[in-house]
């Protein structure tokens, strides 16, 4: 397995440009000083809407003080930051851990850029409903900032410093403040693409099986990306398996009544065979579904809602796809390319084939009695270890480590 670890690092280096979400800024820096260019009025970085996957991502629902997610908001008591706190409730100090880390980094940059000047937060978490319905202020993922001296001439450079600090979306919003936001914590949690445990798959025996009961070695309905035909493909392993982890999912309801609950950064399949992030889809878009074990069709999305569920499962099949609740989806996430992701996980498939071949060779050597193959299959179908598979973790972490967050595409 050692050569797989080496392959993971090599593949991470080769595909780094396609990885879209990862915590931290990474270590990659240009050698020597470089000139920072201030943003201009109404410019935003990256040059895409705030709620797209390549920026701060989709909204995941407003958080109030009675929400279970409220406990995940962190108070920021940094002495390097001034909080206006017009409400007098301390709400502006509350934010996600990722937002807090980026803000604290920016505060240091501000003091280095303008000695004697502090970073000022004019708006943080909003519990009063004064922003647009889809505002990330409601989730503690956005802040509005300026400098303590209220110098408007500094705003363009402040915005650039915010980009350098690692905020996922920075907007020179007005003549008085800069708007910054970050991706959700759930989108940063390692592999980043899963289904819920009550999602079902069709096995080669004709049985419907929830993912919580699925095991490696089972053959389940999938789509062969080469032929575009539905096939029963063997489950090699789980890229992520954690029955107790809580995560935000997107719940899709299709026109036919089919439903799918999936994380925003997981790839879904369209009728024309293209794969896109689930979080980029909207009502009216059409996705690929299975009518039966041989036939596919398209179905339009009626509604999409954000839900919090317990249990995350990400099976990996030989063909790299899976049919979940009769909806065709990829086995992969975070990498915005089905073909590239499938190629990157080639070593896992090779190891699986070698492992199965060695089992069968051992059978021939031992002149087995009836049932030996079944005993091997039972061993293979034991519950997988909890957590993200080490290969997936290494592959994604390598790319995230090599790329500063503000350079992600």
LINVENCOR-V299452 format. One record per residue. N is the residue number from 1. PSI is psi in whole degrees, -180 to 180 (* if undefined). OMEGA is omega in degrees with one decimal (NA if undefined). NEAR is the number of other C-alpha atoms within 10 Angstrom. Layout:
n,psi,omega,near
N,PSI,OMEGA,NEAR
N,PSI,OMEGA,NEAR
This chain:
n,psi,omega,near
1,-12,-176.6,9
2,-38,-179.0,6
3,-24,176.9,8
4,-39,178.9,16
5,-42,177.8,15
6,-41,179.3,12
7,-37,-179.5,19
8,-44,-180.0,25
9,-44,-179.4,17
10,-45,-179.7,16
11,-37,177.8,21
12,-39,178.3,23
13,-36,-174.7,16
14,-31,-175.1,12
15,14,-172.8,17
16,-30,-176.6,21
17,-11,-176.7,17
18,0,-178.7,17
19,134,-168.4,21
20,-18,-178.0,24
21,134,177.6,30
22,139,-178.2,25
23,153,175.2,18
24,168,-176.8,19
25,-10,-176.3,21
26,178,-177.0,18
27,-8,-174.3,11
28,117,178.4,10
29,150,174.4,11
30,144,-178.8,7
31,131,177.9,6
32,167,-178.2,5
33,150,175.0,7
34,150,-176.2,7
35,130,178.0,5
36,132,-178.4,10
37,121,179.5,11
38,150,172.5,16
39,154,176.6,20
40,162,-176.7,15
41,131,-179.9,15
42,7,174.9,12
43,145,173.5,15
44,149,-179.2,22
45,125,-0.3,22
46,169,-174.8,20
47,56,176.1,12
48,162,177.5,13
49,152,-174.8,14
50,-37,-172.5,25
51,13,175.1,19
52,160,-176.4,17
53,-37,-176.7,22
54,-4,173.8,23
55,-122,-177.7,26
56,-5,173.5,26
57,178,-175.2,24
58,155,175.1,23
59,149,-178.1,23
60,17,174.4,20
61,140,-179.3,17
62,141,178.3,20
63,123,171.7,20
64,180,-173.8,15
65,-16,178.0,9
66,-3,-180.0,8
67,143,179.4,10
68,-23,-179.5,10
69,-10,-178.4,13
70,-34,-179.4,17
71,-16,-179.9,11
72,-10,177.2,14
73,136,-175.2,20
74,132,173.3,16
75,139,-179.8,15
76,110,-178.8,20
77,25,-178.7,13
78,132,177.4,13
79,-9,-179.0,10
80,1,-176.2,16
81,135,173.0,23
82,128,176.8,19
83,124,-177.7,22
84,-46,175.3,15
85,59,179.9,15
86,-29,-179.0,11
87,-24,-178.2,12
88,17,-178.2,8
89,-6,-176.3,9
90,8,-176.5,15
91,-35,-177.1,19
92,-18,178.7,26
93,-12,-176.7,24
94,134,-178.3,22
95,168,175.5,27
96,161,-179.7,23
97,-39,180.0,19
98,-43,178.7,22
99,-40,-179.8,28
100,-43,-179.3,24
101,-44,-179.7,16
102,-39,-178.9,22
103,-42,179.0,26
104,-37,175.7,19
105,-44,179.7,17
106,-39,-179.3,24
107,-40,178.4,24
108,-41,179.0,15
109,-38,179.9,19
110,-45,-180.0,22
111,-34,177.1,16
112,-36,-178.6,12
113,-42,-178.2,13
114,85,-179.6,11
115,134,-179.6,9
116,-7,179.6,10
117,138,178.8,17
118,161,171.8,21
119,137,178.9,24
120,131,175.5,21
121,116,179.8,23
122,-21,179.5,20
123,133,176.4,21
124,-123,177.3,27
125,134,-178.3,24
126,122,176.0,24
127,5,-176.0,19
128,-4,175.2,10
129,34,-177.1,11
130,-6,-179.1,10
131,177,177.7,12
132,154,-175.8,9
133,-31,-177.9,12
134,17,-177.2,14
135,139,176.7,20
136,-7,172.5,30
137,-31,-179.1,26
138,-17,-178.6,25
139,4,-178.1,25
140,23,-177.2,31
141,6,-177.9,27
142,148,174.9,28
143,148,170.1,27
144,132,-170.7,22
145,161,170.1,24
146,-175,175.9,23
147,156,-175.3,25
148,-24,-179.8,15
149,1,178.5,12
150,26,-179.2,14
151,109,-176.9,10
152,-25,-179.2,14
153,-15,-178.9,10
154,-10,-171.9,14
155,-41,179.5,25
156,-45,178.3,21
157,-35,176.4,18
158,-42,177.7,26
159,-42,178.4,31
160,-40,177.8,20
161,-35,178.0,23
162,-38,175.1,28
163,-46,-179.8,24
164,-30,-180.0,20
165,-15,175.1,23
166,9,174.4,27
167,143,-174.6,31
168,-20,175.5,26
169,126,-179.3,27
170,132,-174.2,31
171,123,173.9,26
172,84,-164.4,25
173,-43,-176.4,18
174,178,179.2,12
175,-1,-178.2,13
176,-17,-177.5,16
177,163,175.1,24
178,137,177.5,25
179,130,179.7,21
180,146,176.6,31
181,166,-177.1,29
182,165,174.6,25
183,162,178.4,29
184,157,178.1,23
185,-37,-177.6,17
186,-32,178.6,17
187,-12,-179.2,25
188,-1,-170.8,17
189,63,173.2,14
190,-120,-172.4,20
191,-43,169.9,27
192,2,-179.3,24
193,116,-176.0,27
194,172,172.5,28
195,170,177.0,26
196,160,-176.5,23
197,-25,-179.9,22
198,-1,173.2,16
199,143,-173.2,19
200,154,174.6,21
201,157,176.9,23
202,123,-179.8,22
203,167,-178.6,19
204,-16,177.2,16
205,-4,-179.2,10
206,0,-177.8,11
207,148,172.7,11
208,129,-174.5,14
209,127,174.8,17
210,149,-178.5,16
211,-28,179.1,21
212,-22,179.3,19
213,-5,-178.3,11
214,144,179.6,23
215,157,174.6,21
216,142,-178.1,21
217,-23,176.5,20
218,147,173.0,19
219,125,-175.9,21
220,160,-177.2,25
221,134,-179.5,26
222,179,176.2,32
223,128,176.0,25
224,114,-177.5,17
225,-24,-178.6,16
226,-50,-176.9,7
227,-14,-176.5,8
228,13,179.7,12
229,152,175.8,13
230,136,-179.3,21
231,163,171.2,20
232,116,-173.8,22
233,141,-176.7,23
234,137,174.8,22
235,118,-178.9,21
236,-47,-178.1,23
237,-176,174.8,24
238,124,175.3,25
239,-28,176.0,23
240,132,-179.3,26
241,105,-178.1,25
242,94,-176.1,21
243,-18,-174.6,15
244,-6,-176.7,12
245,136,175.3,13
246,138,180.0,13
247,154,175.1,19
248,133,177.2,20
249,162,168.5,28
250,129,-179.6,24
251,113,-179.3,19
252,133,170.0,22
253,122,-177.8,18
254,166,-178.3,22
255,-34,-179.4,15
256,-9,-176.0,11
257,-10,176.0,10
258,150,178.3,14
259,155,175.4,20
260,131,177.6,22
261,118,-167.4,25
262,152,177.7,28
263,150,-173.5,26
264,-28,-174.4,29
265,12,176.1,30
266,148,-179.5,25
267,133,173.6,29
268,156,-173.8,28
269,132,176.5,23
270,170,-177.3,19
271,-38,-177.5,15
272,5,177.1,11
273,-11,178.0,13
274,151,175.1,14
275,139,-179.7,19
276,158,175.4,22
277,139,178.5,23
278,-35,-177.6,25
279,-11,179.0,22
280,-11,-178.4,17
281,157,-180.0,17
282,162,178.2,14
283,136,-177.5,14
284,-24,176.5,13
285,153,-177.4,14
286,135,-179.9,20
287,165,-177.3,24
288,134,178.4,22
289,166,174.4,24
290,132,175.3,21
291,-42,173.3,12
292,-166,-175.4,12
293,-5,-178.7,19
294,-15,-168.6,11
295,136,174.7,10
296,160,176.8,19
297,-172,176.4,15
298,153,-179.8,19
299,142,-177.9,21
300,152,-179.2,17
301,126,177.5,21
302,-45,-177.3,17
303,156,177.9,15
304,125,177.2,18
305,155,177.8,13
306,130,-178.3,19
307,152,175.8,15
308,121,-177.8,15
309,159,176.7,17
310,131,-179.7,14
311,122,179.3,19
312,135,-175.2,28
313,132,-179.4,26
314,86,179.0,28
315,146,176.2,24
316,119,176.7,25
317,168,179.8,25
318,-38,-177.1,24
319,-8,175.4,21
320,10,176.7,26
321,170,179.2,28
322,148,175.0,31
323,110,-177.5,24
324,124,-178.1,25
325,37,-179.8,20
326,16,176.5,23
327,129,-178.0,24
328,129,-180.0,27
329,164,175.7,27
330,162,171.2,30
331,-6,-169.9,27
332,162,178.2,29
333,169,173.8,26
334,-40,175.7,24
335,122,-174.6,26
336,50,177.8,20
337,116,178.6,19
338,-45,-177.4,23
339,-45,-178.4,12
340,-43,179.7,13
341,-41,-179.2,20
342,-39,177.5,20
343,-39,-178.0,13
344,-28,-179.2,20
345,14,177.5,21
346,-44,180.0,14
347,-36,178.8,18
348,-40,179.3,19
349,-38,178.0,19
350,-44,179.5,13
351,-40,179.4,14
352,-43,179.6,15
353,-41,178.6,14
354,-43,-179.8,12
355,-46,179.8,12
356,-39,179.0,16
357,-41,178.2,12
358,-38,176.4,12
359,-46,-176.5,14
360,-35,176.3,15
361,-39,177.9,11
362,-36,177.7,12
363,-46,-179.1,15
364,-39,-179.9,10
365,-37,-175.9,8
366,-5,-175.5,10
367,68,-169.0,9
368,156,173.2,11
369,171,179.0,8
370,139,177.0,8
371,-7,-177.9,9
372,-41,177.8,14
373,-40,179.6,14
374,-37,178.5,10
375,-40,177.6,11
376,-45,-179.9,15
377,-36,178.4,16
378,-38,177.6,13
379,-44,-178.5,12
380,-25,-174.8,17
381,16,173.4,17
382,159,-179.2,12
383,132,179.6,14
384,159,176.2,17
385,145,-179.0,12
386,149,177.8,16
387,-175,-179.6,19
388,136,179.2,21
389,140,-173.3,17
390,-35,-178.0,12
391,-46,178.6,18
392,-42,-179.7,20
393,-43,-179.9,16
394,-43,-177.4,21
395,-49,-177.8,23
396,-39,179.9,25
397,-37,179.6,20
398,-47,179.9,20
399,-44,-179.8,27
400,-33,-179.0,26
401,-30,-175.5,18
402,-14,-173.7,17
403,124,171.8,23
404,143,-174.8,20
405,-31,-177.6,23
406,-4,177.1,22
407,-3,179.7,16
408,143,-178.0,20
409,*,NA,16
